Amino acid sequence: MKRKSTTSYEDIKNFLKEKYNYNPKNYAIAHAKEVFGLPLNTTSNRHGKRKWECPKRRLPQLEEAFKHFKMI
């Protein structure tokens, strides 16, 4: 059963920085959350399609972070 996540983007960034020496941008985390069907916070400044997407080679690392924090 999935639980409501209280994991911040900073938590995810810190995990990936320590494990892979990779510091993802917020847009990459948000796009990865979309890809894996996780809920996103609403934003007032985004209208329509995303301008930038998460690099495909980083999706497995972000998936691992989501699993680590029990988001998926």
C-alpha positions as CSV (number, residue, x, y, z in Angstrom):
1,M,0.0,0.0,0.0
2,K,1.3,3.4,-0.9
3,R,1.4,6.1,1.8
4,K,1.2,9.8,1.5
5,S,4.7,11.1,1.0
6,T,6.2,13.8,3.2
7,T,9.5,13.6,1.4
8,S,10.8,16.9,0.1
9,Y,12.6,17.6,-3.1
10,E,15.6,18.4,-0.9
11,D,15.5,14.9,0.7
12,I,15.5,13.4,-2.8
13,K,18.4,15.7,-3.9
14,N,20.5,14.8,-0.8
15,F,19.9,11.1,-1.4
16,L,21.0,11.2,-5.0
17,K,23.9,13.5,-4.2
18,E,25.3,11.1,-1.6
19,K,24.7,8.0,-3.7
20,Y,25.5,9.1,-7.2
21,N,27.0,12.5,-6.9
22,Y,24.1,13.8,-8.9
23,N,22.1,16.9,-8.0
24,P,18.8,16.9,-9.9
25,K,16.9,20.0,-10.8
26,N,13.4,20.4,-9.5
27,Y,12.0,20.0,-13.0
28,A,13.6,16.6,-13.3
29,I,12.1,15.4,-10.0
30,A,8.7,16.7,-11.0
31,H,8.8,15.1,-14.4
32,A,10.0,11.8,-12.9
33,K,7.1,11.9,-10.5
34,E,4.8,12.4,-13.5
35,V,6.4,9.4,-15.2
36,F,5.9,7.1,-12.2
37,G,2.4,8.3,-11.5
38,L,3.1,10.1,-8.2
39,P,1.1,13.1,-7.1
40,L,2.4,16.6,-7.9
41,N,1.9,19.8,-6.1
42,T,0.0,22.4,-8.1
43,T,2.0,25.4,-9.3
44,S,0.7,28.7,-10.4
45,N,3.5,29.4,-12.9
46,R,3.2,26.2,-15.1
47,H,0.6,26.2,-17.9
48,G,0.4,23.2,-20.3
49,K,3.3,20.9,-21.2
50,R,6.6,20.9,-19.4
51,K,9.4,22.9,-20.9
52,W,12.1,20.5,-19.7
53,E,12.0,16.8,-19.0
54,C,14.1,14.5,-16.8
55,P,16.9,13.0,-18.8
56,K,16.0,9.3,-19.5
57,R,19.3,8.1,-18.1
58,R,18.4,9.6,-14.7
59,L,14.9,8.0,-14.4
60,P,16.3,4.8,-12.8
61,Q,18.1,6.8,-10.2
62,L,15.1,8.8,-9.4
63,E,13.0,5.7,-9.3
64,E,15.4,4.3,-6.7
65,A,15.1,7.4,-4.6
66,F,11.3,7.2,-4.7
67,K,11.5,3.6,-3.6
68,H,14.0,4.5,-0.9
69,F,11.5,7.0,0.5
70,K,8.6,4.5,0.1
71,M,6.9,6.8,-2.4
72,I,6.4,3.9,-4.8
